[in-house]
């Protein structure tokens, strides 16, 4: 199966058309590709588009922010200080 062509409808949505590569089959399909969430923020001051942050990313951030403080040293911070 290969993508035969695709058409951009919006910056976050594309219509795609697929074709079976087996000559005897010849089946064709249509589908779509969407961009739903942002996983990490853009480094640009004014990005082309701003999407909502993925629920899983928000959940991980909340868990990290609400974690109890421990006396455990941060390995990454210790390595950075050693350099």
mmCIF file of the C-alpha atoms, coordinates in Angstrom:
data_MODEL
# 
_entry.id   MODEL 
# 
loop_
_atom_site.group_PDB 
_atom_site.id 
_atom_site.type_symbol 
_atom_site.label_atom_id 
_atom_site.label_alt_id 
_atom_site.label_comp_id 
_atom_site.label_asym_id 
_atom_site.label_entity_id 
_atom_site.label_seq_id 
_atom_site.pdbx_PDB_ins_code 
_atom_site.Cartn_x 
_atom_site.Cartn_y 
_atom_site.Cartn_z 
_atom_site.occupancy 
_atom_site.B_iso_or_equiv 
_atom_site.pdbx_formal_charge 
_atom_site.auth_seq_id 
_atom_site.auth_comp_id 
_atom_site.auth_asym_id 
_atom_site.auth_atom_id 
_atom_site.pdbx_PDB_model_num 
ATOM 1  C CA . UNK A 1 1  ? 0.000  0.000  0.000  1.00 0.00 ? 1  UNK A CA 1 
ATOM 2  C CA . UNK A 1 2  ? 1.280  3.467  -0.795 1.00 0.00 ? 2  UNK A CA 1 
ATOM 3  C CA . UNK A 1 3  ? -0.020 6.994  -0.523 1.00 0.00 ? 3  UNK A CA 1 
ATOM 4  C CA . UNK A 1 4  ? -0.879 7.930  -4.085 1.00 0.00 ? 4  UNK A CA 1 
ATOM 5  C CA . UNK A 1 5  ? -1.653 11.570 -3.347 1.00 0.00 ? 5  UNK A CA 1 
ATOM 6  C CA . UNK A 1 6  ? -2.769 13.875 -0.577 1.00 0.00 ? 6  UNK A CA 1 
ATOM 7  C CA . UNK A 1 7  ? -4.507 17.231 -0.514 1.00 0.00 ? 7  UNK A CA 1 
ATOM 8  C CA . UNK A 1 8  ? -4.072 19.778 2.267  1.00 0.00 ? 8  UNK A CA 1 
ATOM 9  C CA . UNK A 1 9  ? -7.491 21.018 3.345  1.00 0.00 ? 9  UNK A CA 1 
ATOM 10 C CA . UNK A 1 10 ? -6.305 23.110 6.314  1.00 0.00 ? 10 UNK A CA 1 
ATOM 11 C CA . UNK A 1 11 ? -2.951 23.438 8.131  1.00 0.00 ? 11 UNK A CA 1 
ATOM 12 C CA . UNK A 1 12 ? -4.102 20.601 10.455 1.00 0.00 ? 12 UNK A CA 1 
ATOM 13 C CA . UNK A 1 13 ? -6.022 18.328 8.039  1.00 0.00 ? 13 UNK A CA 1 
ATOM 14 C CA . UNK A 1 14 ? -5.055 16.423 4.881  1.00 0.00 ? 14 UNK A CA 1 
ATOM 15 C CA . UNK A 1 15 ? -7.143 14.110 2.711  1.00 0.00 ? 15 UNK A CA 1 
ATOM 16 C CA . UNK A 1 16 ? -5.072 11.113 1.605  1.00 0.00 ? 16 UNK A CA 1 
ATOM 17 C CA . UNK A 1 17 ? -5.590 8.602  -1.193 1.00 0.00 ? 17 UNK A CA 1 
ATOM 18 C CA . UNK A 1 18 ? -3.966 5.169  -1.029 1.00 0.00 ? 18 UNK A CA 1 
ATOM 19 C CA . UNK A 1 19 ? -3.309 2.559  -3.701 1.00 0.00 ? 19 UNK A CA 1 
ATOM 20 C CA . UNK A 1 20 ? -2.450 -1.139 -3.368 1.00 0.00 ? 20 UNK A CA 1 
ATOM 21 C CA . UNK A 1 21 ? 0.903  -1.878 -5.016 1.00 0.00 ? 21 UNK A CA 1 
ATOM 22 C CA . UNK A 1 22 ? -0.172 -5.374 -6.098 1.00 0.00 ? 22 UNK A CA 1 
ATOM 23 C CA . UNK A 1 23 ? -1.063 -4.938 -9.786 1.00 0.00 ? 23 UNK A CA 1 
ATOM 24 C CA . UNK A 1 24 ? -3.604 -7.780 -9.635 1.00 0.00 ? 24 UNK A CA 1 
ATOM 25 C CA . UNK A 1 25 ? -5.376 -6.127 -6.679 1.00 0.00 ? 25 UNK A CA 1 
ATOM 26 C CA . UNK A 1 26 ? -5.632 -2.476 -7.729 1.00 0.00 ? 26 UNK A CA 1 
ATOM 27 C CA . UNK A 1 27 ? -7.664 -1.490 -4.647 1.00 0.00 ? 27 UNK A CA 1 
ATOM 28 C CA . UNK A 1 28 ? -7.787 2.188  -3.723 1.00 0.00 ? 28 UNK A CA 1 
ATOM 29 C CA . UNK A 1 29 ? -8.713 3.820  -0.430 1.00 0.00 ? 29 UNK A CA 1 
ATOM 30 C CA . UNK A 1 30 ? -9.188 7.281  0.984  1.00 0.00 ? 30 UNK A CA 1 
ATOM 31 C CA . UNK A 1 31 ? -8.434 8.533  4.466  1.00 0.00 ? 31 UNK A CA 1 
ATOM 32 C CA . UNK A 1 32 ? -7.356 11.569 6.378  1.00 0.00 ? 32 UNK A CA 1 
ATOM 33 C CA . UNK A 1 33 ? -4.520 12.797 8.551  1.00 0.00 ? 33 UNK A CA 1 
ATOM 34 C CA . UNK A 1 34 ? -5.163 15.278 11.348 1.00 0.00 ? 34 UNK A CA 1 
ATOM 35 C CA . UNK A 1 35 ? -2.990 17.092 13.855 1.00 0.00 ? 35 UNK A CA 1 
ATOM 36 C CA . UNK A 1 36 ? -4.958 17.214 17.091 1.00 0.00 ? 36 UNK A CA 1 
ATOM 37 C CA . UNK A 1 37 ? -2.619 18.154 19.937 1.00 0.00 ? 37 UNK A CA 1 
ATOM 38 C CA . UNK A 1 38 ? 0.667  19.832 20.699 1.00 0.00 ? 38 UNK A CA 1 
ATOM 39 C CA . UNK A 1 39 ? 3.246  17.698 22.534 1.00 0.00 ? 39 UNK A CA 1 
ATOM 40 C CA . UNK A 1 40 ? 5.808  20.433 23.140 1.00 0.00 ? 40 UNK A CA 1 
ATOM 41 C CA . UNK A 1 41 ? 5.610  24.208 22.619 1.00 0.00 ? 41 UNK A CA 1 
ATOM 42 C CA . UNK A 1 42 ? 7.105  25.990 19.632 1.00 0.00 ? 42 UNK A CA 1 
ATOM 43 C CA . UNK A 1 43 ? 10.330 27.918 20.056 1.00 0.00 ? 43 UNK A CA 1 
ATOM 44 C CA . UNK A 1 44 ? 8.996  30.721 17.839 1.00 0.00 ? 44 UNK A CA 1 
ATOM 45 C CA . UNK A 1 45 ? 7.530  33.922 19.276 1.00 0.00 ? 45 UNK A CA 1 
ATOM 46 C CA . UNK A 1 46 ? 4.578  33.723 16.852 1.00 0.00 ? 46 UNK A CA 1 
ATOM 47 C CA . UNK A 1 47 ? 4.104  30.120 15.645 1.00 0.00 ? 47 UNK A CA 1 
ATOM 48 C CA . UNK A 1 48 ? 1.986  29.376 12.558 1.00 0.00 ? 48 UNK A CA 1 
ATOM 49 C CA . UNK A 1 49 ? -0.584 27.538 14.679 1.00 0.00 ? 49 UNK A CA 1 
ATOM 50 C CA . UNK A 1 50 ? -1.231 26.938 18.362 1.00 0.00 ? 50 UNK A CA 1 
ATOM 51 C CA . UNK A 1 51 ? -3.007 23.737 19.339 1.00 0.00 ? 51 UNK A CA 1 
ATOM 52 C CA . UNK A 1 52 ? -4.170 22.499 22.748 1.00 0.00 ? 52 UNK A CA 1 
ATOM 53 C CA . UNK A 1 53 ? -1.633 20.522 24.739 1.00 0.00 ? 53 UNK A CA 1 
ATOM 54 C CA . UNK A 1 54 ? -2.243 16.767 24.687 1.00 0.00 ? 54 UNK A CA 1 
ATOM 55 C CA . UNK A 1 55 ? -4.082 15.490 27.778 1.00 0.00 ? 55 UNK A CA 1 
ATOM 56 C CA . UNK A 1 56 ? -1.292 12.983 28.495 1.00 0.00 ? 56 UNK A CA 1 
ATOM 57 C CA . UNK A 1 57 ? 1.296  15.788 28.529 1.00 0.00 ? 57 UNK A CA 1 
ATOM 58 C CA . UNK A 1 58 ? -0.845 17.854 30.915 1.00 0.00 ? 58 UNK A CA 1 
ATOM 59 C CA . UNK A 1 59 ? -1.326 14.823 33.161 1.00 0.00 ? 59 UNK A CA 1 
ATOM 60 C CA . UNK A 1 60 ? 2.434  14.085 33.286 1.00 0.00 ? 60 UNK A CA 1 
ATOM 61 C CA . UNK A 1 61 ? 3.178  17.736 34.107 1.00 0.00 ? 61 UNK A CA 1 
ATOM 62 C CA . UNK A 1 62 ? 0.579  17.724 36.906 1.00 0.00 ? 62 UNK A CA 1 
ATOM 63 C CA . UNK A 1 63 ? 2.034  14.519 38.360 1.00 0.00 ? 63 UNK A CA 1 
ATOM 64 C CA . UNK A 1 64 ? 5.548  15.974 38.233 1.00 0.00 ? 64 UNK A CA 1 
ATOM 65 C CA . UNK A 1 65 ? 4.444  19.286 39.799 1.00 0.00 ? 65 UNK A CA 1 
ATOM 66 C CA . UNK A 1 66 ? 2.517  17.541 42.602 1.00 0.00 ? 66 UNK A CA 1 
ATOM 67 C CA . UNK A 1 67 ? 5.191  14.959 43.425 1.00 0.00 ? 67 UNK A CA 1 
ATOM 68 C CA . UNK A 1 68 ? 6.407  15.011 47.002 1.00 0.00 ? 68 UNK A CA 1 
ATOM 69 C CA . UNK A 1 69 ? 9.842  16.518 47.513 1.00 0.00 ? 69 UNK A CA 1 
ATOM 70 C CA . UNK A 1 70 ? 12.517 14.016 48.504 1.00 0.00 ? 70 UNK A CA 1 
ATOM 71 C CA . UNK A 1 71 ? 16.115 14.210 49.595 1.00 0.00 ? 71 UNK A CA 1 
ATOM 72 C CA . UNK A 1 72 ? 17.018 12.197 46.501 1.00 0.00 ? 72 UNK A CA 1 
ATOM 73 C CA . UNK A 1 73 ? 19.640 13.954 44.371 1.00 0.00 ? 73 UNK A CA 1 
ATOM 74 C CA . UNK A 1 74 ? 18.785 14.616 40.758 1.00 0.00 ? 74 UNK A CA 1 
ATOM 75 C CA . UNK A 1 75 ? 21.243 12.563 38.696 1.00 0.00 ? 75 UNK A CA 1 
ATOM 76 C CA . UNK A 1 76 ? 21.089 14.899 35.691 1.00 0.00 ? 76 UNK A CA 1 
ATOM 77 C CA . UNK A 1 77 ? 21.697 17.997 37.820 1.00 0.00 ? 77 UNK A CA 1 
ATOM 78 C CA . UNK A 1 78 ? 24.633 16.265 39.535 1.00 0.00 ? 78 UNK A CA 1 
ATOM 79 C CA . UNK A 1 79 ? 26.175 15.357 36.172 1.00 0.00 ? 79 UNK A CA 1 
ATOM 80 C CA . UNK A 1 80 ? 25.752 18.917 34.842 1.00 0.00 ? 80 UNK A CA 1 
ATOM 81 C CA . UNK A 1 81 ? 27.458 20.355 37.928 1.00 0.00 ? 81 UNK A CA 1 
ATOM 82 C CA . UNK A 1 82 ? 30.377 17.947 37.476 1.00 0.00 ? 82 UNK A CA 1 
ATOM 83 C CA . UNK A 1 83 ? 31.101 19.275 33.964 1.00 0.00 ? 83 UNK A CA 1 
# 
